[in-house]
Every structure is written in C-alpha cells, then in structure tokens.
Amino acid sequence: MSRVLLVLVTLAATAGAVVAYGDPEQIARASDQVSQMLRRRNVQPEPPVQIARGNAGEFALHAKINGVKAPMVIDTGATSVVLTWETAKAIGLPLEMLEYNVDVETASGHTKAARLTLDRLAVGHLVEKSVPALVVPRGQMKTNLLGMSFLDRLESWGVQADKLMLNGYPDVTGSIKPSRRHRRDRADIN
C-alpha cells in the first residue's frame, strides 16, 4: 500500500508543479501520463503464490536464493530467513567471512548464527531483493526457514483451506512483466 501511495503522491506533486508553471502543453502531457499510470494500476494483480500444507502440517516449498534452488519451510515464528550452512555453501555465500555472533533458538536448542543479506530471494513470481538472513553453523539445522524478514515484505499472507497464500504488491511502475510462460518456468513451488 505504501508503494502505491508513494507513486500517487509523486504524480500529484509533479502535476501540481506543472499546473503552477502554467504551460498548457505540459499540463496536457502530465494529465496523459497520470491517466496512463492510473490505468496500469487497474490491471489485475498477480495471482497469489499458493503453497499446499504438507502431511506433517508444514508449508514446504522450493525458493530461489540468488538464483539457486533451495528447499525451505515457512516459519512465522522465525524473525528472519534462516539458512543451513550446507545451503549457504551451495549458494556460494562467503562462509569464511561470516561471524557467528547472533544467539538463536532452534528445534535442536541454542546456537549462534551469522548475519548476512541475500541479494535476491524468489518464491514463485514473488521476488524480494536485499533480504536480511541468518546462517547457522554446519549441522545445526536440517532445513532452511522462510521467516518474517521475507514474509513482512509481502502485501499479505494467510492460510485458506490448507493452502498458504502469499500476495505481493501490484506492479504500479508500468514496467514490462515477463511472459506467462517465463513466470511458470520461474515458479519453483512444490
């Protein structure tokens, strides 16, 4: 919602400046641009990413982290995305530079984790950049957690009929979206 509000405020400020300037041609061009952007905004939003509940009650999926496919489990109790050491190594993260100085509680007990930022984290067609994450030492966890540092960036998420629905913000920039075929290829959800 805040992204939409920012675009509308920017458009209003631009239109106001043009009107104050008083050039009829610039006023007409600004009016056309505002109309085009508002029409683009009325485009149907992307469908939600749906993740079926697993047999054990979990919501498991395959995400792409910096372009590399990785299994994850949704964990709304985790304040951050948390990666296993093994996944971090497979992704090519600089493990030798990490400093394990963050106290965390896992299903296995207390451990230390290292902070880092993921360049890109994609779940289906939802893509977030510069996502804060943690990496735990080798052998401390068996699965990666998709925590709130990713989920908080979404417009909404919730469970409906044993499916977790993830909704991203609509694209109001007017940028060209990939074709449906390309989006299907990118969807890596189980």
N, C-alpha and C positions, 0 to 999 in steps of 0.2 A: 504494500500500500504506500509506503514512504517513497518508493521509486516513482510511482505514478504521480504522487503529489509533487515531487521534485520536478518532473517533466512539465507538469501543468503550471507550476509557479514560474519556471524558466520561460515558458511560452508567454505567459501573461506579462512578465517583465519585458520581454522583447517587443511584444505588441504595444505595450504602453510607451516604450521608448520611441517606436516608430510613429505612433499617433502624436506624441508630443513634438516630434520633429516636423510633422505636417506634410510630408511628401505623399501625394495621393497614390503614386505608383508603388512606393514602398509599403504603404498601408494595404494595398490590394495584394501584393506578394506575401506579406505577413499573414493576411487573412487566409489566403490559399494554403500556406504552409500549416497553419493551425488547423484548418479543416482537414487536410490530409493526415496529420498526425492523430487527430481525434477519430477519423475513420479507421485508421490502422488499429487504434486501441479497441474498437468494437469487433475486431477479428476474434473468432472463437479461441479460447485459451487452449493450451496443450492439455491433452487428457492426463489424468493423474498416473503416476507410476504405481502399479499395484503389485504388492508382494504377498503371496499366499502364506498363511500360517503353516508351519511345519508340524510334523507328528508330535514333537516334544513341546509344542506351544510357542516356539520361537519364530521370528521372521528372519529367514536367511536369504541372502542374495549374493550376486557377484557384482562388485563395483569395479570401476577402472580408476586406479590411482596412478597419476602421472602417466596414463596410457597403458598401464599393466593391469590385467585382470586379477582380482583378489577376492576370495570369499570373505563375507562379513555377516555379522548378526546385528540386528537393530538392538540397541540398548539405551533406553531413555533414562536409565539411572546413571549412565556414564556421562560426565560433563564434557568429555572430549572424544574425538575419534581416537581409538587405541589400536596400534598395530603390534603384531608379534614381531620379534626380532627376525624371524625367518622371512616373513612377508616384506619387512623393510629392506632386507638384503636382496630379495628377488626384485624389488622395485628399483634397486640401485641407489638407495639413500646412503649418505655418508656416515655409516655406522661408527667408523673410527673417530669421528669428530663429535659424537654425541656425549653429553654429560648427563648421567643418570642421577638427578638430584630432586626429582618430584616424588613425594610419597603418594602411593596409590594402594587401594584395596582391591584385590581381585578375588575370584572364586577360590583360588589357591591360597589366599592370605595376603599379607603385606609384602610389598616390593617397592622398588624405586623405578622411575620411568624417566625418559629423556624427552624434552620438548623439541618440536620442530614444526615446520609449516609445509603442508603438501601443496605443490604448485596447482594441482588440478585433481578434483575428486568427482567422478561421474557415477550416477545411479540412473540407469536408463538414459532418458534425454535430459535429466536434471544435472547440470554441471555447475560446480562451485569452484572458485579459484582462491588460492591463499587460505587454505583451511588449516586451523591450528590442530595439532595432533600430538599424541604421545607414542613412544616406542618403549616396550618393556624388554628386559634382558632375555637372552636366549633361554627357552624352555619354561618361562614364567606363565605363559598363556597358550591355549591351544587354538584360539580363534580371534579374529580381528573384530573390533566393536565399532559400529557406526553410531557414535554418540551425538550429544547435543551440539557440539561445535559444527556439525553439518546440519542436523535437523532444525536448529534455530534459524538457519538462513532461508528456510522454505516459507512459502506463504502459509501453508497449513499441512498438517498430517494427522491421521487418526485411523482407527480401526473400524471397518464396516464389514459385517458378515464374514469374519475370519480372513479379511484382507486388509493389509496396511496400505493406506492411500497417501501418497506423497505428492503434494501440489506445489509447483514452482510458481514464481511470479510471472505474469504475462509479459511478453516482449513488447514494449511500447516504443522502442527506438526506431522501428521500421527497418531493422537490419534484415537481410535476406536469410531465411532459415534453410537448413539442409532439407533435401527432398525426403519424402516419407520413407523411401527405400533406404536411404542413408541412415535415417533415425532408427529404423528397425535393425539395421546392422549394428548400431551402437548399443542397442538395448541388451544388457547382459544380465538380466534378471532371471532367476530360476523360474 
